[in-house]
Amino acid sequence: MRSIHGCLAPASFAGLLCLGVGAAGCQSPSAAANDAIKTESVYNRQTGRLEQLKADTDGNGTLDATAHLDGTALKDIEIDRDGDGLPDRWEYYGPGTSGAGAAANKFDRWAVILRAEEASRPDAPRTRREHYDRGILQRVEEDTDLDGRMDKWEFYTRGDLSRVELDLSGKGVADRRLIYGPTGDVIRIERDRRGDGHFEPMEEPRP
């Protein structure tokens, strides 16, 4: 039920909506799925519209993801990855169409992730931010040394990692760049020697 980053995939959570809401147009979940996934729905007392759907996504008996909705329109999801009872990942969704990043059922009009953020706790600075276009990951910025400044930037092409920039000097700007090929391997390493934003290929290490 989780993506490579440890978060809920949009299509997966649409499946949880089918379990929690029993909405028309969803395929009926199997009895095994009902037993494996614990959900809890919260409805508005005045309007009767669904406002929250909580789920136990890893099957350990604890609700670790909370989706905020307006009826069947998903707005965001809070996720507790470390099991301390507090969210440490936030995913934000918006309207979309069928295709990449959208659920293959009646919810595909909105189940498209726009951005995601991560932190060690709700009141801590965000240490990772993911940016999406039509549900496809475009770039990621991350504070790897937890000093309050982003020092790693990832760039994606059609969902595949194409470039990583690193701040190895602690100046707040990238001074090292890794270029990835279509197979996912690093094909070139570049560095900014003078700190002027101009990157040059590094010499290949001699045997």
Secondary structure, 3 states (H helix, E strand, C coil): CECCCCCECHHHHHHHHHHHHCCCCCCCCCHHHHHHCEEEEEECCCCCCEEEEEEECCCCCCCCEEEEEECCEEEEEEECCCCCCCCCEEEEEECCCCCCCCCCCHHHHCCEEEEEEECCCCCCCCCEEEEEECCEEEEEEECCCCCCCCCEEEEEECCEEEEEEECCCCCCCCCEEEEECCCCCEEEEEECCCCCCCCEECCCCCC
